[in-house]
């Protein structure tokens, strides 16, 4: 399977939530944070597509990229898309090659955490779960 690589630097996310409040909260942009709680490296390929109107597939897609994350690490990709409704499709690859999960979900403004991020966890079984804003 041939995959595209999205080249962009990653920055470490704060080790706790204290002190991180407000990192992105003034922005109208959406960020993605991933916590890898496993002993394997993973790559997440994501595509954000707008769900409004009669848009062609290429017009609807606003972000498509990969996020690499090492074992027991956390990564954040800042400002990937504006905060609006999306269908978000993802594929999760262990060691950048073995597909462990593929799915999609709907994002609605307000689903992000207080820092403006969609937050995900990769568990030891190789599954991606989404943290919901309280």
N, C-alpha and C positions, 0 to 999 in steps of 0.2 A: 504494500500500500504506500503510495507516494503522498507525503504530507508537506504542506508549506510551513516554513519557519518564520515566525514573527520576531524580528530582531529588535530587542529593546532591553534596557537594563532593568534589573529588579532591585528593589531596596528592601532591607529587612523591616519587618513590622515590629512595633514595640512589643516587648516580651509580655506585657500585661496591658490591660485596657486603660489603667490609670495613666493619665498624662497624654494619652493619644487622642482624647476628645478634642475635636476642633481641627485635626490635621487637614481634613478635607471638607468640613461641614459648611464653609462659606461658599463652596463651589457648587454649581449646578451640574457638575459632572459626576459620573458614577465610577467608582474604583472597584477592583476585585482583589480580595485578600484570600490566601490559601494557606492552611496549616496542614503540613504533612506529618501525621502521627504514626507513620509506618517506618519500616527499616529499608524501604526501597525508594529509588528515585522515580518521579512521575512527571509526565508531560500532560497538560490539559489543553486541548484545542477547543476554543469557544468561538461561537458566531452569534452576534447580537443582530436580530432583524426586527425592524419596526413592523407593527401590526396595523397601522392606521392607513386607510385609503386604498386606492387601487395602484399600488406600486409594483413595478417589476421586481423580480428576485434580486437583481443587482442594485436597484435603487433602495430596496428595503434594508439591505445589509449595511449596518453602520460600523461594525467592528468584527474583525476576524483575526485571530491570532493564537499563539501558543504561550503557555506559561510553564516553565520548567521549575521543578522544586525538588530539592534534595531531601534525603531522609531526616526526620526530626527537625525540619526547618520551616520557616514561614516566609511567604513572599507576597508582595502587594504590587499590583499593576495600577498605577494612578491614572485617573481620568481617561477611561477607555471609551466612554460614550456619554451623551447627555442623559439626564434623568427623565426618561419617558417610557412608555410601555414597550416591552420587547418580548419576543420569543427568543429564548437563549438555548441554543443547542450545544452540547458538549460531548467530547470523547476523552476518556482517561486512559493513558498508556503507561504501563509499568516499564521502567528502564527504557523509555522512549521507543518501545517497539511492540509490546504485548498489550492489546486492547483488553482492558478489564471492565469497562463500563461505557455505555453510550446512551444518552437520554436528552431530554429537553425540559424546560419549565418556563413559566410566564413570570416576568418581572413587572411590577407596578410601582411607580414612585411611592416612596414611603416604606418599601420592603427592605431598604438598606439600613445598616446600623448607624449610630450617631456620628460616625466618622465619614459617612457617605460611601461606605463599601458594602458590596455583597461579600459575605464571608462564608468560606467553605472549609470543610475538614476532609482529609483523606485518612480513612481508618486503616488498621493493620490488615484488613481483608481486601483492600484495594477498591473500596467504594467511596464515592464522593457524596458527602451530605452537606446540606446548606443550613447555616445558622440563620434563624429568623430574628428580626428586630423585635424588641419587646416594647 
